[in-house]
């Protein structure tokens, strides 16, 4: 699973589309892992604020 929102900050100034990041995150989750999926949604929401 992708880590904290810090992942977005540690990309050496590269821009990453938040939706693309969300889909990469969610694709790394097990379909039954609600916590992982919720974390991906949370990261996306925080990025959009």
Secondary structure, DSSP 8 states (H G I E B T S, - for coil): ----THHHHTSTT----HHHHHHHHHHTS-TT-HHHHHHHHHHHHHHH-
